[in-house]
Amino acid sequence: MTVNTLAQAFGDICLQAAVPVMEVYATDFTPEQKVDKSPVTEADRRAEAVILASLSELLPDVPVLAEESFAAGVRPSVQDEFLLVDPVDGTREFVARCGEFTINIALIRKGVPIAGAVYAPALEQLYLGGERALSGAFKPGEAINYDRLAPISTRTASQKGLTAVMSRSHADEETRAFTRRQGVVETISAGSSLKFCKLAEGAADVYPRFGPTMEWDTAAGHAVVNGAGGMVIRPDGEPFMYGKTAQGYRNGAFIAWAKPPA
């Protein structure tokens, strides 16, 4: 199975998992709080169950690190190849009902996200990343029609200065200081993995993140950026890698670029 085929398969799974997510979104749900104080809803659990069942059929021998299972103590052995799943990325946006939350699935091989899907069910927008990046509008529960997918690519920065996309919920002073050093002249806000997707579709030039994230938060969006011609690196210029078992799969700081920095 090619990485492009895998990305599309992940997209189909995201579309199916979006059905219970949007069912919960339409109710007067009450968010709960996990041990790390982050919010969680019934949507996270129901979507993850759909995703894990589908992945067990698609890639039965590949271990899966999924956010809610991980929080419940499920720790599969991770080697050169594994899957990362975030059933609802941007739960704060979900709770606030702003629509900017996503469902994320990615395959990691030798530390690199090689295929990924990001789906924003409230916005009905799907992004796929493999050898190339594609985007299309699909409703929750639909099957992907390949003819409705269009290529997306990162842009070359304007000579007038950079546009940065920043977290709607987590922008901090270190991030703002970075944008000042880089001569950013415009900032746009987005929630969840949509920040990576904004970069991938040519709406921004850089996405800096210095605050904490987990690997399942970033891997699918990273795959989309890679497929669109961008890159994600550490602030020191080294590759941004996955499978950080010793760190509990917690990410350090990263910079996502539309084009490699000069």
N, C-alpha and C positions, 0 to 999 in steps of 0.2 A: 504494500500500500504506500503510495507516494505521500509526501508531507502535505501536498495540496489536497489530496483526497482525505487525509486525516483531518485537516483543518475544516473541510466541508462537513465531515462526519461529526466533528465537535460542534459545529454550528447547528446541525440538525438536533443534536442532543440539547443544546441550549434552548432552542425554540420549544422543545417539548417540556423542558423544566420550567419554562416561563409560564406555563398554564397554571400550576399551583401558586407560583409567585404572584401572579396578577389576581388570582382568586383571593388570596390573603390581602393584597393591596386594596381591594375593593371593600374590605370589611373594616369595622372599627376595632382593629387589632390592638393589643397591648404589648409593647416591646418588653423583653426581659433583659437582664444584665448578666453577662458571663463573668467568670472569675477575674478576667483582666479588665473588668468594668466596661467592656465594649457591648453595644446593644446587639440583640439577636431576636428574631421573630420566628413564628411558625413557618414563614416562607423559606427561611434558610434551611430548616430541617426537611421540609417536604421537597424542595428543589434538589437538595443533595441526595435524597433517596432515589429520585428519578435518574440523576446523573450517574450515580454509582452503579445502579442496575444496568444502565446502558453501556457504561464503560467496561463492565465485567463481561459483556458479550462482544464488544468491539475489540478490546485488547485484554483478554483474560489473564495473561501472564505478566502484565505490567502493574507494579504497585502504584497505589493512589494515595497521595496526601491531600485530604479534603478538610477544609477549615473546621466544620462542626464535628466531624469524626475525630480530628486531631484534638480538639478541645475536650472531647469525651475520653481521651486517652488512647486512641488507636494510633499506633506508631509502627507502620510497616517498614521493613528493611529496604533502604533505598540504595541502589547501586548506580550504574551508568545511565539507566533509562527509567523514568517514572513520570507520573501524571500529577498535575497540580489543579485543584478544583476550588473555586470560590463560588458557592451557590448564590450568594447575594453580596456583591462587592459594592460598598457604599450604603451600608445599612442605615447610617445617619440620614442620608438622602432619601432612603426608602421611608423611614419614620417621618421625615419632614414632608413627604409626598411631593418632592420637587421633580421626580422622574429620572434623576441622573444616577441611577444605580444599574449595575450590570451583572450578568452571569458569565463566569470565566472558566475556561478549560484550556489547559496547555500540556503539551508533551515536552519533557526535558530529555535531552540526550547529551551526555558528557558535559553537563553544566549549562547547556545552551537551550533556550526555548526554540524548537524547530517547527512547531505547528501550534496554532492557537485560535480560539474563537472568543469574541467578546460580543455579547448581545445585551442591548438596552431595551427591555420589553415594554416599558412605558413609552419610549420614543419609537419603538418598532424599528430599530436600526441594528443591523448585524455587521460585524467586521471579522474578516478572516485573515490569518497570517500564515503563510508557508513560504514557498519560494517566491511568491508574490503576495500582495495584499489586495483584498477585494472587499467591497461593501455593497449592501443592498437593504431595501425596506421589506420586512416580513412581519406578519402578525404572530403573536404567541400561538403555538400549536401547528403552524404551517410547516410544510416540507420545503426545503430550499429548491427553488427553481434557478438553475445555473444562469439562464438567460437574463435574470433580474439582478445579477451581480455585476458590478463594474469595477475595473481596476482603480486603485487609489495610490498616490505616491506623495512623498514629502516634497517640500518646495525649497528653492534656493532663497536665502535671506535677502531682503531688500537692503539696498545701500543706506536707506534712511534709518536702519536699526532693526533690532530683533523684536519679535513678539513672543512672549512667554506665556505658557498655559500653567496655571497654578491650582492647587487644591482649593476647593470651595470650603472645606472643613478644617484643613490642617496647615495652611500657609503660616510660616514662622519667620522670625527676623533673619535667621541664617539664609533662608530662601530669598528674602527680599534683598539682603546684602549681595547675594550672588547676582541677582538681576541688575543691580546697580553697577557692579563691576563689569558685567558683560555689555553694558550700554543698552539694556532693554528699554524700548520706547513705548511699548504697549503690553498690557497684561490682560488675559482673559481667564475666567474662572470656569472650572468644570468639576464634577464629582466623579468618584470611582475611576475605573480604567478608561473612561471617556477622555481623560487627559492624554493618554497615549494615542487614542484614536484621532483626536483633534490634530495632533502632530502628524500622524500618518496620512491624513487626508488633505494636508497642506494648509491648515488654518493657523499654524503657529510654527515657531522655529526651535523652541527649546522648552523642555519640561524639567525643572530642577526639583529634587525632593531630598531634603535633609532629615525630615522626621521619620519615625519608625514605620515600617511596613513589614508584612510577612511575604514569603515567596509566592503564595497563592494569590496575593493582591496584585502582583505585577507581571507574572509570567505570560499570561495570554496577551496583555497589551504590549509587552515587550516583543512577542512574536509578530504582532501586527506591525509595529514600528520597523522591525527588521525586514519584513516582507515588502514594506513600502519604500525602502531605501534609506531608512534612518539607522540609528545606533543608540544603545544604552551602555553607558560606561560609569565607572566610579569617578569621583572628583579628581583622583590622581591620574586618570587616563587609562587605568587598567580595565579589562573586561568585567562586566557585571555578571556574576555567575550564580548558579542555583545548585541546590544540594548541600546547603550549609548545615549539616546535621549537628555539628558541635555547637552551633549558635541557636539551635532549636528552630532552624529555618527562618530566622529573623534577618531581614535585609539591613544593610548599611545604607549610607547616602548614595544617590545615583543622579546622573544627568542624562536625560534622553534628548538626543539631537536630531533634527530633521536631516541635516547634513553633517559629516564629520567636521569638527572644529579645525580651523586653520592652525 
